Amino acid sequence: MIVCNRVYADFLMPSRLHVYAQFLESALAATYQVTGIESFWRMATAPSGISPGRHLVLRHDVDTDPGTAREMWRIERSLGANSSYFFRLSTLDLDLMTAIADAGGEVGYHYEELATIAKAGHLQRREDVVRKLPEARSTFAANLGRLRVATGLPMRAAASHGDWANRVLEAPNWLILEDPAFRRQVGIDLEAYDDDLLGHLPIRSVDEAPPRRWIPQSPAVAIARGDPVVYALVHPRHWRTARLLNARDDLQRLREAEAFRRHRLRGRGDRQT
């Protein structure tokens, strides 16, 4: 069943962009102001606090499909909404990133250096990954610097990407930005998983591939209740299929998982001899 759901989501699912547009239209009709996480954070930490009214805080993690991200952004622009978009190194679209920022949206870095180093080194234990944090931070700083030069954008917000290796090794990428001194050094003001930020976002929904659509439930439920602050994290991949990109991503995951499995088995064999 899991395989069938993945095949449907990656290759057979029809576009759901019209559902996305309806979701935003319903929020706006319910008098929600749609904003990105940086704008909301500045408001939440201002002396006057969160302004009266209703707020839908909207974030996009562009994991595989900048083309669908562009379509989602066009929908938002047609409705006068703004949000945050976080791009991986593998999903950069410099024209789109500039256009989002020029229109008043927010662009940040969806980073994964710790997972990348763990997979490249075939690391098998969390403690081995943690020892690589200095290398991961150095690589993060270099990558972020190049992105700022390429885009001309400040990119002072970042969002940790959740790779399968992070889950298996129990070492999330956000460990890179746990050090306040390093944050100041690289000029990152906000990480999307900061406890202080999430504390202001009690109602949180994350989109999922079929058959589930949202975890724990659709933000439309909170909007219908009139909750003052609603947070929605969306991934373009879950709203329109990009078959070739999905096939490449799935194949890469399979290769990485198989390499991890082989090295784990080899390590067990070495300990037994």
Buried (B, 14 or more C-beta within 10 A) or exposed (E): EEEEBBEBBBBEBEEBBEEBBEBBEBBBEBEBBBBBBBBBBEBBEEEEEBEEEBBBBBBBBBBBBBBBBBBBBEBBBEBEBBBBBBBBBBBBBEEBBBBBBEEEBBBBBBBBBBBBBBBEEBBBEBEBBBEBBEEBBEBBBEBBEEBBEEBEBEBBBBBBBBBEBBEBBEBBBBBBBEEEEBBEEBEBBBBBBBEEBEEBBEBBBBBEBBEEBBEEEBBBBBBEEEBEBBBBBBBBBBBBBBEEBBEEBBEEEEEBBEEBEEBEEEEEEEEEE
